[in-house]
Amino acid sequence: MDSNYIINRLKSTRYQYPTVNFLRTRLKNLEDTTKRQQIISNLKMEVWKERNNDIHEPLLDLLYRMPIAS
């Protein structure tokens, strides 16, 4: 799993908030903390890109309402 997978998954579904919960669980279950932090860092950069305006709110929800992201 990487940040592109998460972005594509959010863009491809109409039900973004249940998908956010699913992706949050997958991120929490990653055993490699370095990989998890790298994915979160990449997603934080993706939040502000103009092409991601359609998923801005779900992406913020994923990043900033996660205990592992703070």
N, C-alpha and C positions, 0 to 999 in steps of 0.2 A: 504494500500500500504506500502511495506517495501523494503529494499535494495535488498533482494533476488528476489522479484518480478521484479525489474528493471533489475537486472543482467540476469535473465531468459528471460525477454522480449527482451533484446538486443541480446542475444545468439540465440534466436529462429527466428529472422527475417533477411532477406537478405537486407532489406532497413533500415539500422540502423539510418541514419541521420533524416529521417522523424519521426522515432520512438523516437529519442532523442527530437525532438521538441514537440512531444506529451507528453513525460514523463516530460519535463521541465514545460509544462503547468500544468500538474497534480500536480507537486511539488509546483508550485507557488500558486495553488488554495487550498492547504492544509491550513485549518484555524488554526490548532494547531501548533504554531511555534516551540514548544519543539519537537514534532514529526518530523517536517520538518528538524530541525537541527540534530536530531538523525539519520535520514535517510542519510543526506548529510555526516555526520561523518562516518557512516558505509561504504558509497560508496567510500569515500576517502581512506579508508583502503583496499577496494576491488581493487582499481586501480592498486596497486602494486603486487597483487598476480599473480603468474605465470600462473595459469589456466585461467586467464582472458586476456591473451595477444591478443586474437582474437577481443576483444571489447575495447581494450585500448584507441584508438582514440575517438570513440563515447562517452565513459565514461568520458574522459577528457573534451570533448566538453560539455557534460551535466553539469559537476561540475563547471568548471572554466569560462564558458561563461554565467553563470546565475547570475543575479544581487543579488539574495538572498544568494548565496554561498560565497560572498566575505566578 
